[in-house]
């Protein structure tokens, strides 16, 4: 993959955040993106399905904004250990965490879920 392609994808996500995420939720998205860079530096971040997605072997996490907050979803979340009992969702395999306020987001707990997403993606 060329460096131009990576930069182009990053700009697309930046543009998405600026145009599609309500200003009050942008700090939440920035925090998630920073955590993903930290925990999954080799993953690709791009716009897929109209929202920011993260892919290593396959898409394993997505950020979805709405009027009430940010939904951070994991493609195989149904297989996760959920010691914090925060995962929600009625889909067959995807589970998510809702974040409405940056102050309520616990980075250690989010890292715990991101690590599991990466483990399942590697299988």
Beta strands, then each sheet from edge to edge (+ up, - down):
strand 1: 44-48
strand 2: 51-55
strand 3: 59-66
strand 4: 69-74
strand 5: 95-99
sheet 1: 1+ 2- 3+ 4- 5+
end
